[in-house]
Amino acid sequence: MLDPLVRFRDAHSSGLIPDDVYDLTIKRFPITVAGIDRIEKASGIQYPVAYVEPSLVLSSSNSYEYGILFARTIPVLFEEKFQVVIQISAPLIAYGLKGTIHAILAHEFLHFLELIRKISKMELLSDEISGNLFENIYSDEARLFEPRVVFKDRTLLNHITKKFPAGFRDYKLEDKVMKFWADRNLPKSNVSLDVNNVKLSAESLSNIKFDPTFISKIEQLEKKSSKIHKKRLYWMLIIFEYFLLFKFS
């Protein structure tokens, strides 16, 4: 099995990562491992392959707006073999609180499930898979899988709810990362959100095979999540009707 820290160790050996940052990240890496174990236990589903990215990943939607991507869910197709990989940035591990790290890992896990669901149903074609795939398809407002359906862990659910009410922002973490990583000119990588990273043809999608038990589990989660979404929509409509009655009465 691939060492999730291999790229980070190589960056340190090459002199790109200083000793103090390396030691801190290695010391705090067990928090990440514990988070993955926790998610697997809470969901009953194996976490996808993950690795530590030895750089601060920045995204931009235009020339003026930049954001930090602390983790990404990346589809990989190599020699007709499909793999989903979770990229975890070293700055998150070094400077993130335990609850934040676990919430981000769980959030990416939901992206992973949605990606598998779409591919298994042939809903995802090559022109949809872009650098911004996981921001467009998996926007929180339209997310298919409800966290409380997927995870049987109340504390983890609280972390997700607090960190992702409508998109993730942790200003204290961002300030720390800018001060202790960016301002020290440690490695950065830029990801354009409108450039395609992966091309999957309809033929390639049709050749991807998944464990039937895994797909059955995803279908069950989809049904349960759909019921919650419908119930939420119903109550939103009721509230909206009361608002209109109150406003125009």
FITISE-35786 format. One record per atom (N, C-alpha, C): residue in one letter; x, y, z. Coordinates in steps of 0.001 Angstrom, whole numbers, plus 500000, padded with zeros to 6 digits. Layout:
% residues N
aXYZ...
END
This chain:
% residues 249
m500848498805500000m500000500000500000m500885501247500000l500490502241499212l501277503461499084l501360504217500403d502567504653500747d502770505463501939d502149506840501690p501146507242502474p500489508532502230p501408509731502423l502548509511503066l503477510605503339l504669510629502380v504669509779501367v505849509645500510v506209510956499811r505239511683499284r505534512947498603r506009514004499593f505441513983500775f505836514944501808f507273514666502271r507603513395502457r508972513026502856r509968513417501770d509596513191500511d510479513547499396d510723515056499350a509667515832499608a509801517295499600a510741517749500715h510670517083501857h511565517410502969h513004517034502625s513194515864502033s514535515412501650s515165516343500614s514303516937499780s514780517847498735s515028519259499258g514731519495500538g514958520799501129g513821521781500933l512684521301500401l511549522200500169l510743522451501439i510750521473502346i510035521586503612i511053521655504746p511073522734505541p512039522853506645p511755521842507750d512776521602508574d512686520572509615d511539520810510592d511331522078510996d510303522335512009d508899522038511484v508634522386510224v507327522109509624v507166520607509384y508240519977508972y508211518525508749y507898517786510051d508620518143511097d508429517475512394d507008517692512927l506493518912512781l505143519227513260l504093518419512502t504245518337511190t503273517610510362t503299516113510663i504492515563510794i504623514136511127i504034513856512506k504284514756513455k503760514594514817k502239514601514836r501614515449513979r500159515606513989r499448514702512974f500213513968512165f499600513104511164f498663512045511767p498956511505512964p498014510540513567p496589511082513735i496430512408513837i495085512997513907i494320512688512621t495029512759511493t494428512442510196t494064510968510109v494981510117510538v494727508666510522v493518508331511397a493458508959512576a492325508731513487a491019509208512851g491084510308512092g489901510832511412g489384509874510350i490298509303509585i489907508333508551i489306507087509194d489936506603510266d489398505439510989d488001505743511536r487843506947512033r486562507363512610r485469507392511548i485792507908510378i484825507997509282i484436506605508799e485411505716508701e485117504344508282e484200503648509284k484465503861510556k483634503250511603k482226503845511599a482132505157511393a480837505843511440a479981505570510213s480602505211509099s479871505001507842s479768503539507430g480699502731507897g480729501338507465g481277501180506064i481950502225505554i482507502213504192i483991502560504266q484789501859503480q486229502111503469q486537503475502845y487441504209503481y487862505515502969y488740505295501733p488620506156500730p489463505996499538p490935506253499842v491784505950498884v493218506199499023v493450507686499270a494323507996500210a494606509396500542a496116509609500615y496542510813500303y497965511147500426y498125512604500855v499285512916501415v499571514268501895v500278515055500799e499667516161500397e500235517050499383e501186518034500075p502473518058499685p503466518904500376p503457520359499928s502275520895499680s502194522295499262s500878522899499717l500841524215499696l499616524956499960l498878525068498634v497703524445498548v496957524408497288v496017525605497231l496210526436496216l495400527637496034l494570527497494772s493343527969494844s492456527929493682s492046529343493332s491714529548492077s491252530872491659s490145530714490634s489078531494490806s487993531509489833s488191532643488840n488998533630489229n489368534709488322n490694535301488808s491101536397488235s492409536981488557s492464537607489942y491305537824490558y491274538570491802y490884537736493021e490246536598492813e489755535799493920e490546534502494059y491085534293495249y491837533084495535y491285532422496790g491390531118496839g490944530387498015g491898529249498300i491897528787499545i492754527672499935i491949526379499865l492490525394499182l491876524069499135l492642523168500095f492058522923501256f492744522115502261f492703520626501932a491766520227501093a491686518841500634a490900518813499334r491177517796498508r490460517646497236r490178516170496977t489067515912496307t488724514565495869t489014514490494383i489946513617493999i490446513605492626i490186512255491959p489476512250490824p489313510998490069p490527510765489174v491011509557489152v492196509222488356v491866508020487473l492182508143486189l492019507030485252l493368506754484618f493959505598484952f495289505247484450f495248503827483903e495570503711482605e495560502400481939e494229501684482160e493153502429481941e491787501899482051e491387501505483476k492183501876484457k491842501590485846k491424502884486534f490275502844487189f489726504031487831f490013504018489328q490417505166489839q490727505286491262q490331506682491737v489771506739492931v489496508038493549v490540508263494634v491154509431494599v492223509764495540v491846511032496305i492044511008497607i491824512205498427i493174512865498685q493300514089498239q494520514865498463q494333515719499717i495202515544500689i495134516287501948i496358517195502032s496155518476502185s497288519392502189s498033519339503523a499348519401503442a500179519382504645a499857520528505601p499574521754505095p499235522843506024p498011522542506893l497035521816506350l495869521438507150l496291520559508317i497122519580508042i497569518651509086i498403519384510131a499269520280509686a500181520977510597a499470521979511495y498445522668510969y497887523805511701y496385523713511995g495721522676511488g494287522544511720g493960521920513064l492849522336513660l492367521697514871l491841520309514525k491806519436515520k491338518064515298k489942518045514674g489015518831515227g487649518857514707g487584519334513266t488433520312512931t488472520832511567t488992519775510600i490078519122510980i490659518073510127i489644516970509872h488979516512510925h488014515425510781h486806515863509949a486376517106510120a485240517617509341a485581517681507854i486780518141507531i487198518237506131i487348516846505512l487910515911506262l488031514535505772l486650513939505496a485701514207506394a484338513698506228a483662514351505023h483898515642504852h483321516382503729h483806515803502403e485100515523502308e485648514923501089e485089513521500869f484821512816501949f484239511480501857f482853511547501210l482078512574501563l480769512767500940l480913513063499451h481938513830499087h482222514091497676h482547512787496949f483328511953497598f483705510653497044f482469509797496772l481560509730497734l480337508938497564l479495509470496407e479402510789496308e478608511385495238e479235511108493872l480553511155493813l481251510857492562l480985509415492123i481102508483493051i480852507076492737i479399506882492299r478471507551492984r477059507440492616r476833507900491186k477401509035490830k477203509581489496k477824508686488417i479017508176488685i479681507321487705i478930505999487549s478475505430488656s477762504150488598s476457504259487822k475880505475487785k474625505695487064k474848506385485718m476113506474485309m476463507089484026m475958508526483934e475957509237485052e475488510626485061e476627511623484878l477849511122484859l479010512009484832l479789511786483549l479843512796482683l480580512690481436l481806513583481466s482664513437480471s483968514080480491s483900515594480624d482904516219480009d482859517677480055d482465518202481432e482024517316482342e481687517723483703e482893517652484630i483908516902484227i485030516668485130i486076517742484919s486057518721485754s486980519840485654s487687520052486966g488593521022486985g489289521345488221g488330521762489308n487157522228488906n486152522670489862n485052521632490047l485336520417489628l484337519349489693l483687519247491049f484491519290492074f483975518998493392f483426520237494082e483516521375493424e482836522556493919e481499522712493183n481476522338491901n480245522462491112n479261521341491411i479714520123491232i478826518978491378i478447518757492825y479383519046493717y479137518743495112y478892519991495946s478293521009495358s477966522197496148s477097521772497316d477337522369498474d476639521953499683d475125522052499535e474668523063498781e473236523256498637e472582522091497883a473337521468496978a472760520415496149a473326519039496487r474038518942497593r474676517675497945r473632516588498132l473906515461497545l472924514385497584l472854513719498949f474013513384499491f474034512582500712f474016513458501962e473043513190502808e472946513889504079e473974513308505048p474783514147505694p475773513640506642p475182512742507724r473990513094508240r473400512306509328r472911510944508857v472760510780507547v472419509469506997v473679508611506845v474775509253506486v476023508533506216v476779508197507497f476849509155508431f477702509000509607f476908508756510887k477240507702511583k476637507405512886k477611507834513990d477855509124514035d478799509686515000d478350511123515266r477716511348516398r477110512652516697r478145513775516752t479292513506517365t480330514538517476t480872514904516103l481083513914515264l481552514164513900l480529514986513126l479263514662513291l478196515420512627l478194516879513081n478423517102514373n478489518473514891n479649519236514256h480786518570514096h481943519201513453h481596519615512021i480953518709511282i480600518987509886i479617520145509804t478598520120510672t477566521165510669t478161522536510976k479080522581511935k479684523861512325k480661524370511272k481404523452510662k482432523865509706k481883524119508311f480775523443507969f480238523568506623f478764523974506623p478415525091507240p477017525528507189p476615525933505777a477537526554505058a477299526948503658a478646527229503018g479453526192502902g480801526365502386g481786526500503532f482959525945503371f483930525923504469f484773527189504506r484827527820505669r485770528899505933r486191528817507384d487481528748507611d488035528756508957d489108529839508956y488712531036509383y489605532190509260y490853532067510125k490709531461511306k491877531287512177k492890530349511525l492387529274510929l493273528334510241l493935529007509042e493161529756508281e493718530448507118e494806531436507533d494586532158508621d495588533111509114d496878532387509516k496715531251510195k497877530463510608k498667529978509396v497941529469508414v498584528927507217v499316530027506453m498702531194506358m499361532298505659m500623532729506404k500560532773507732k501691533232508532k502830532216508556f502501530955508809f503542529944509026f503914529146507776w503146529327506696w503471528599505464w503695529560504295a502670530306503931a502765531169502751a503815532259502923d503813532928504090d504750534029504313d506197533550504412r506394532266504620r507747531703504664r508164531170503288n507314531428502297n507592530992500921n507786529480500812l506991528737501563l507007527283501429l506206526910500175p506327525671499712p505732525290498421p504248525621498290k503892526159497128k502495526453496791k502193525835495431s500960525467495224s500516525005493907s499171525645493608n499008526060492366n497778526730491946n496920525797491111v495648525771491430v494697524941490700v493660525854490070s493596525850488765s492593526652488070s491266525914488113l490223526598488518l488925525950488684l488149525797487384d488693526287486283d487957526149485029d488746525378483962v489731524623484421v490538523828483493v490297522349483752n490004521590482724n489751520156482877n491017519437483311n490881518605484325n491991517788484800n491892516354484304v490687515870484142v490467514472483795v489437514370482691k489671513492481738k488715513244480667k488229511801480779l486946511615480933l486354510290480961l485291510219479877s485499509363478918s484507509196477865s483374508315478366a482283508312477625a481149507458477988a481579505990477969e482448505641477026e482941504260476945e483770503907478175s484625504843478605s485442504604479799s484573504434481037l483553505278481132l482639505195482272l481932503847482315s481544503371481141s480808502103481080s481687500917481463n483002501085481333n483923499992481649n484335499955483121i483971500994483864i484328501041485290i483403500123486076k483988499238486841k483213498276487620k483387498546489116f482277498456489842f482311498641491284f481758497404491977d482132497254493224d481608496170494042d480093496355494190p479302495366493792p477834495488493882p477341495808495292t478026495269496305t477638495548497691t477828497021498019f478918497595497512f479212499008497724f478147499879497056i477799499553495812i476792500312495079i475430500198495757s475117499012496273s473854498815496991s473790499698498227k474914499814498921k474998500671500108k474764502134499724i475361502567498633i475194503943498164i473742504208497777e473101503238497148e471692503400496771e470800503546497995q471107502802499047q470347502925500294q470517504317500900l471759504810500888l472033506151501413l471327507215500579e471284506986499273e470615507926498368e469125508025498689k468472506895498902k467041506879499212k466745507592500530k467548507306501549k467337507926502861k467573509435502783s468604509827502048s468903511253501905s467799511969501146s467268511302500135s466198511887499328s464962512171500180k464642511272501092k463485511469501980k463680512702502851i464899512864503370i465193514022504214i465108515308503402h465628515285502169h465578516471501312h464135516871501011k463290515877500721k461881516161500418k461162516739501632k461470516194502804k460843516681504033k461286518120504313r462572518393504079r463092519746504297r462440520728503333l462302520320502078l461672521171501073l460225521456501437y459530520449501949y458127520615502358y458004521688503431w458854521614504446w458783522591505531w459214523988505079m460138524046504126m460537525343503580m459369525993502847l458604525187502122l457433525711501412l456361526189502394i456169525428503487i455197525823504513i455585527171505123i456859527307505462i457353528555506055i457188529713505081f457487529445503807f457368530487502787f455913530933502628e454985529984502667e453566530318502557e453106531167503738y453540530797504941y453200531593506122y453771533001506017f454977533107505473f455614534407505294f454790535289504355l454323534692503247l453521535446502288l452188535885502887l451563534975503657l450294535308504301l450468536455505289f451549536392506045f451815537429507051f452131538762506384k452890538705505290k453323539928504619k452170540656503946f451250539903503342f450194540541502550f448832540549503249s448811540128504493s447532540149505224s447277541523505841
END
